[in-house]
Amino acid sequence: MTKSELKSRVMTLGNKLAPRMGDRRAAFVEAWIIVKAGTVELAVRGVSFGNRQEALRHLARYNPALVRAVLVPEPANPADPRAVAVMVGVQGGRGLYRLGYVPRNLAPVAAVLGGQIPRLRLVEGEYGRGARVTLAV
């Protein structure tokens, strides 16, 4: 990527992030970090709530290429109007299931980059299963 292309991507992303973050300088710092890295990987929060661990066990049985994720902003969420839900499903399945949420501090980034289909990766942790979502810039 040329210096001009890099600057253009940073400016585009920074301008999209600024209104959501409320701090223009912080938005451009975040944009620079994201564009330089090329991807953003987010840990899905709330995967221990309700029967989400069972859902993760169920998803683990499928080929990862068949599991899809979608990021859905929830402006009507009473706990956090900036919340972004991570919805998952299996190709050919009967719909999407709310697996959890993007971390609060990264919700503005996810909302801006969420137009693409993120890559979902299931992980094993000390306290159970988890999930990570990767977004390309």
ChimeraX commands (.cxc) that place a marker at each C-alpha (Angstrom):
marker #1 position 0.00,0.00,0.00 radius 0.5
marker #1 position 1.39,3.38,-0.96 radius 0.5
marker #1 position 1.71,6.21,1.52 radius 0.5
marker #1 position -1.14,8.03,-0.23 radius 0.5
marker #1 position -3.45,4.98,-0.02 radius 0.5
marker #1 position -2.59,4.51,3.66 radius 0.5
marker #1 position -3.38,8.16,4.41 radius 0.5
marker #1 position -6.64,7.93,2.46 radius 0.5
marker #1 position -7.78,4.85,4.40 radius 0.5
marker #1 position -6.87,6.45,7.74 radius 0.5
marker #1 position -8.75,9.62,6.85 radius 0.5
marker #1 position -11.83,7.70,5.66 radius 0.5
marker #1 position -11.97,5.49,8.74 radius 0.5
marker #1 position -11.13,8.35,11.12 radius 0.5
marker #1 position -13.93,10.50,9.69 radius 0.5
marker #1 position -16.41,7.62,10.12 radius 0.5
marker #1 position -15.27,6.92,13.68 radius 0.5
marker #1 position -15.16,10.53,14.92 radius 0.5
marker #1 position -18.94,11.06,15.34 radius 0.5
marker #1 position -19.36,7.68,17.03 radius 0.5
marker #1 position -16.44,8.13,19.42 radius 0.5
marker #1 position -17.10,11.79,20.20 radius 0.5
marker #1 position -13.38,12.58,20.17 radius 0.5
marker #1 position -11.90,13.37,16.76 radius 0.5
marker #1 position -8.27,12.99,17.83 radius 0.5
marker #1 position -8.90,9.60,19.47 radius 0.5
marker #1 position -10.82,8.48,16.39 radius 0.5
marker #1 position -7.87,9.21,14.11 radius 0.5
marker #1 position -5.41,7.51,16.47 radius 0.5
marker #1 position -7.66,4.44,16.48 radius 0.5
marker #1 position -8.03,4.61,12.69 radius 0.5
marker #1 position -4.25,4.74,12.27 radius 0.5
marker #1 position -3.77,1.67,14.48 radius 0.5
marker #1 position -6.48,-0.30,12.67 radius 0.5
marker #1 position -5.36,0.57,9.13 radius 0.5
marker #1 position -1.72,-0.17,9.98 radius 0.5
marker #1 position -2.69,-3.60,11.39 radius 0.5
marker #1 position -5.03,-4.40,8.50 radius 0.5
marker #1 position -7.48,-6.25,10.75 radius 0.5
marker #1 position -9.22,-5.89,14.08 radius 0.5
marker #1 position -9.84,-8.95,16.25 radius 0.5
marker #1 position -12.51,-8.59,18.93 radius 0.5
marker #1 position -13.31,-10.96,21.78 radius 0.5
marker #1 position -17.06,-11.56,21.94 radius 0.5
marker #1 position -18.37,-10.52,25.38 radius 0.5
marker #1 position -21.25,-12.19,27.21 radius 0.5
marker #1 position -20.67,-15.74,25.95 radius 0.5
marker #1 position -21.22,-17.16,29.43 radius 0.5
marker #1 position -24.73,-15.67,29.69 radius 0.5
marker #1 position -27.78,-17.95,29.40 radius 0.5
marker #1 position -27.27,-20.96,27.17 radius 0.5
marker #1 position -24.53,-19.39,25.02 radius 0.5
marker #1 position -21.93,-21.97,26.12 radius 0.5
marker #1 position -24.26,-24.66,24.76 radius 0.5
marker #1 position -24.56,-22.69,21.52 radius 0.5
marker #1 position -20.76,-22.53,21.27 radius 0.5
marker #1 position -20.53,-26.31,21.77 radius 0.5
marker #1 position -23.11,-26.74,19.03 radius 0.5
marker #1 position -21.25,-24.39,16.63 radius 0.5
marker #1 position -17.95,-26.19,17.28 radius 0.5
marker #1 position -19.38,-29.32,15.63 radius 0.5
marker #1 position -19.62,-27.55,12.26 radius 0.5
marker #1 position -16.94,-26.86,9.69 radius 0.5
marker #1 position -15.79,-23.27,10.43 radius 0.5
marker #1 position -16.43,-22.34,6.78 radius 0.5
marker #1 position -20.15,-22.99,7.36 radius 0.5
marker #1 position -20.44,-20.79,10.45 radius 0.5
marker #1 position -21.19,-17.14,9.72 radius 0.5
marker #1 position -21.29,-14.07,11.91 radius 0.5
marker #1 position -23.04,-10.74,11.48 radius 0.5
marker #1 position -22.58,-7.58,13.55 radius 0.5
marker #1 position -25.85,-5.84,14.35 radius 0.5
marker #1 position -25.96,-2.40,16.03 radius 0.5
marker #1 position -28.67,-2.21,18.73 radius 0.5
marker #1 position -29.56,1.48,19.21 radius 0.5
marker #1 position -32.67,0.47,21.19 radius 0.5
marker #1 position -30.64,-1.56,23.71 radius 0.5
marker #1 position -31.59,-0.13,27.15 radius 0.5
marker #1 position -28.22,-1.03,28.71 radius 0.5
marker #1 position -26.12,0.61,25.99 radius 0.5
marker #1 position -27.53,2.33,22.89 radius 0.5
marker #1 position -24.11,1.93,21.19 radius 0.5
marker #1 position -24.13,-1.86,21.68 radius 0.5
marker #1 position -23.24,-4.09,18.72 radius 0.5
marker #1 position -24.51,-7.67,18.91 radius 0.5
marker #1 position -22.65,-10.61,17.40 radius 0.5
marker #1 position -25.20,-12.81,15.68 radius 0.5
marker #1 position -24.14,-16.25,14.45 radius 0.5
marker #1 position -25.65,-18.98,12.35 radius 0.5
marker #1 position -24.83,-21.98,10.23 radius 0.5
marker #1 position -25.15,-21.79,6.46 radius 0.5
marker #1 position -28.45,-23.36,5.52 radius 0.5
marker #1 position -29.63,-23.05,9.14 radius 0.5
marker #1 position -32.85,-21.54,10.46 radius 0.5
marker #1 position -31.64,-18.08,11.36 radius 0.5
marker #1 position -29.22,-16.24,13.60 radius 0.5
marker #1 position -28.52,-16.54,17.32 radius 0.5
marker #1 position -27.23,-13.71,19.55 radius 0.5
marker #1 position -23.90,-15.06,20.76 radius 0.5
marker #1 position -22.85,-11.94,22.63 radius 0.5
marker #1 position -21.61,-8.41,22.10 radius 0.5
marker #1 position -18.62,-6.51,20.81 radius 0.5
marker #1 position -16.63,-5.00,23.72 radius 0.5
marker #1 position -18.05,-1.59,24.64 radius 0.5
marker #1 position -14.84,0.32,23.89 radius 0.5
marker #1 position -14.67,-1.20,20.37 radius 0.5
marker #1 position -18.36,-0.88,19.51 radius 0.5
marker #1 position -17.83,2.31,17.44 radius 0.5
marker #1 position -15.13,0.55,15.39 radius 0.5
marker #1 position -17.33,-2.51,14.88 radius 0.5
marker #1 position -20.29,-0.34,13.88 radius 0.5
marker #1 position -18.20,1.38,11.20 radius 0.5
marker #1 position -16.56,-1.82,9.91 radius 0.5
marker #1 position -19.60,-4.02,10.47 radius 0.5
marker #1 position -20.88,-3.78,6.90 radius 0.5
marker #1 position -18.63,-6.66,5.98 radius 0.5
marker #1 position -19.03,-10.29,7.00 radius 0.5
marker #1 position -16.64,-10.84,9.89 radius 0.5
marker #1 position -14.68,-14.04,10.38 radius 0.5
marker #1 position -15.67,-15.93,13.55 radius 0.5
marker #1 position -13.20,-18.09,15.45 radius 0.5
marker #1 position -14.21,-20.27,18.38 radius 0.5
marker #1 position -11.65,-20.53,21.19 radius 0.5
marker #1 position -11.21,-22.69,24.26 radius 0.5
marker #1 position -10.52,-20.79,27.45 radius 0.5
marker #1 position -9.81,-21.49,31.08 radius 0.5
marker #1 position -13.45,-20.85,32.00 radius 0.5
marker #1 position -15.16,-22.36,28.96 radius 0.5
marker #1 position -15.56,-21.61,25.30 radius 0.5
marker #1 position -15.33,-18.20,23.75 radius 0.5
marker #1 position -15.40,-16.56,20.36 radius 0.5
marker #1 position -13.39,-13.94,18.53 radius 0.5
marker #1 position -14.47,-11.90,15.52 radius 0.5
marker #1 position -11.99,-10.58,12.95 radius 0.5
marker #1 position -12.77,-7.61,10.70 radius 0.5
marker #1 position -10.58,-6.64,7.78 radius 0.5
marker #1 position -9.94,-3.00,6.96 radius 0.5
marker link #1:1,2 radius 0.2
marker link #1:2,3 radius 0.2
marker link #1:3,4 radius 0.2
marker link #1:4,5 radius 0.2
marker link #1:5,6 radius 0.2
marker link #1:6,7 radius 0.2
marker link #1:7,8 radius 0.2
marker link #1:8,9 radius 0.2
marker link #1:9,10 radius 0.2
marker link #1:10,11 radius 0.2
marker link #1:11,12 radius 0.2
marker link #1:12,13 radius 0.2
marker link #1:13,14 radius 0.2
marker link #1:14,15 radius 0.2
marker link #1:15,16 radius 0.2
marker link #1:16,17 radius 0.2
marker link #1:17,18 radius 0.2
marker link #1:18,19 radius 0.2
marker link #1:19,20 radius 0.2
marker link #1:20,21 radius 0.2
marker link #1:21,22 radius 0.2
marker link #1:22,23 radius 0.2
marker link #1:23,24 radius 0.2
marker link #1:24,25 radius 0.2
marker link #1:25,26 radius 0.2
marker link #1:26,27 radius 0.2
marker link #1:27,28 radius 0.2
marker link #1:28,29 radius 0.2
marker link #1:29,30 radius 0.2
marker link #1:30,31 radius 0.2
marker link #1:31,32 radius 0.2
marker link #1:32,33 radius 0.2
marker link #1:33,34 radius 0.2
marker link #1:34,35 radius 0.2
marker link #1:35,36 radius 0.2
marker link #1:36,37 radius 0.2
marker link #1:37,38 radius 0.2
marker link #1:38,39 radius 0.2
marker link #1:39,40 radius 0.2
marker link #1:40,41 radius 0.2
marker link #1:41,42 radius 0.2
marker link #1:42,43 radius 0.2
marker link #1:43,44 radius 0.2
marker link #1:44,45 radius 0.2
marker link #1:45,46 radius 0.2
marker link #1:46,47 radius 0.2
marker link #1:47,48 radius 0.2
marker link #1:48,49 radius 0.2
marker link #1:49,50 radius 0.2
marker link #1:50,51 radius 0.2
marker link #1:51,52 radius 0.2
marker link #1:52,53 radius 0.2
marker link #1:53,54 radius 0.2
marker link #1:54,55 radius 0.2
marker link #1:55,56 radius 0.2
marker link #1:56,57 radius 0.2
marker link #1:57,58 radius 0.2
marker link #1:58,59 radius 0.2
marker link #1:59,60 radius 0.2
marker link #1:60,61 radius 0.2
marker link #1:61,62 radius 0.2
marker link #1:62,63 radius 0.2
marker link #1:63,64 radius 0.2
marker link #1:64,65 radius 0.2
marker link #1:65,66 radius 0.2
marker link #1:66,67 radius 0.2
marker link #1:67,68 radius 0.2
marker link #1:68,69 radius 0.2
marker link #1:69,70 radius 0.2
marker link #1:70,71 radius 0.2
marker link #1:71,72 radius 0.2
marker link #1:72,73 radius 0.2
marker link #1:73,74 radius 0.2
marker link #1:74,75 radius 0.2
marker link #1:75,76 radius 0.2
marker link #1:76,77 radius 0.2
marker link #1:77,78 radius 0.2
marker link #1:78,79 radius 0.2
marker link #1:79,80 radius 0.2
marker link #1:80,81 radius 0.2
marker link #1:81,82 radius 0.2
marker link #1:82,83 radius 0.2
marker link #1:83,84 radius 0.2
marker link #1:84,85 radius 0.2
marker link #1:85,86 radius 0.2
marker link #1:86,87 radius 0.2
marker link #1:87,88 radius 0.2
marker link #1:88,89 radius 0.2
marker link #1:89,90 radius 0.2
marker link #1:90,91 radius 0.2
marker link #1:91,92 radius 0.2
marker link #1:92,93 radius 0.2
marker link #1:93,94 radius 0.2
marker link #1:94,95 radius 0.2
marker link #1:95,96 radius 0.2
marker link #1:96,97 radius 0.2
marker link #1:97,98 radius 0.2
marker link #1:98,99 radius 0.2
marker link #1:99,100 radius 0.2
marker link #1:100,101 radius 0.2
marker link #1:101,102 radius 0.2
marker link #1:102,103 radius 0.2
marker link #1:103,104 radius 0.2
marker link #1:104,105 radius 0.2
marker link #1:105,106 radius 0.2
marker link #1:106,107 radius 0.2
marker link #1:107,108 radius 0.2
marker link #1:108,109 radius 0.2
marker link #1:109,110 radius 0.2
marker link #1:110,111 radius 0.2
marker link #1:111,112 radius 0.2
marker link #1:112,113 radius 0.2
marker link #1:113,114 radius 0.2
marker link #1:114,115 radius 0.2
marker link #1:115,116 radius 0.2
marker link #1:116,117 radius 0.2
marker link #1:117,118 radius 0.2
marker link #1:118,119 radius 0.2
marker link #1:119,120 radius 0.2
marker link #1:120,121 radius 0.2
marker link #1:121,122 radius 0.2
marker link #1:122,123 radius 0.2
marker link #1:123,124 radius 0.2
marker link #1:124,125 radius 0.2
marker link #1:125,126 radius 0.2
marker link #1:126,127 radius 0.2
marker link #1:127,128 radius 0.2
marker link #1:128,129 radius 0.2
marker link #1:129,130 radius 0.2
marker link #1:130,131 radius 0.2
marker link #1:131,132 radius 0.2
marker link #1:132,133 radius 0.2
marker link #1:133,134 radius 0.2
marker link #1:134,135 radius 0.2
marker link #1:135,136 radius 0.2
marker link #1:136,137 radius 0.2
view
